[in-house]
Amino acid sequence: MGFLRVRVTGESMLPTLHPGDWLVVRRTAAPRPGDLVVARLPDDPERLIVKRLTGGGPEEGWWLESDNQRAPGRRDSWDFGPVPAALLVGRVVLRYWPLRHGLRPR
């Protein structure tokens, strides 16, 4: 199983995730609507984004949304459309740092 560590930047996933949170992402986990996922930004594939998967599928592309639509600099499927399955990195399985708050589902 492949795992990846990711650090959250920006406020697009508030109140669920905060800037500075560290996440464990499972690369091989099958995503489902409602999951938090990490994907490559379609117009800048070197950059990773953390978003909530709200719909779509492997054939038509995944629809990814920010929890905080008013965050400065927020980018999600409302801006760039469905994300091809090849750009989906994995599903967030754990927020492990800091210990001040839990990973709360929406």
Secondary structure in CASP SS format (residue, H / E / C, confidence):
PFRMAT SS
TARGET T0000
AUTHOR 0000-0000-0000
METHOD secondary structure of the structure
MODEL  1
M C 1.00
G C 1.00
F E 1.00
L E 1.00
R E 1.00
V E 1.00
R E 1.00
V C 1.00
T C 1.00
G C 1.00
E C 1.00
S C 1.00
M C 1.00
L C 1.00
P C 1.00
T C 1.00
L C 1.00
H C 1.00
P C 1.00
G C 1.00
D C 1.00
W E 1.00
L E 1.00
V E 1.00
V E 1.00
R E 1.00
R C 1.00
T C 1.00
A C 1.00
A C 1.00
P C 1.00
R C 1.00
P C 1.00
G C 1.00
D C 1.00
L E 1.00
V E 1.00
V E 1.00
A E 1.00
R E 1.00
L E 1.00
P C 1.00
D C 1.00
D E 1.00
P E 1.00
E E 1.00
R E 1.00
L E 1.00
I E 1.00
V E 1.00
K E 1.00
R E 1.00
L E 1.00
T E 1.00
G E 1.00
G E 1.00
G E 1.00
P C 1.00
E C 1.00
E C 1.00
G E 1.00
W E 1.00
W E 1.00
L E 1.00
E E 1.00
S C 1.00
D C 1.00
N C 1.00
Q C 1.00
R C 1.00
A C 1.00
P C 1.00
G C 1.00
R C 1.00
R C 1.00
D C 1.00
S H 1.00
W H 1.00
D H 1.00
F H 1.00
G C 1.00
P C 1.00
V E 1.00
P C 1.00
A H 1.00
A H 1.00
L H 1.00
L E 1.00
V E 1.00
G E 1.00
R E 1.00
V E 1.00
V E 1.00
L E 1.00
R E 1.00
Y E 1.00
W E 1.00
P C 1.00
L C 1.00
R C 1.00
H C 1.00
G C 1.00
L C 1.00
R C 1.00
P C 1.00
R C 1.00
END
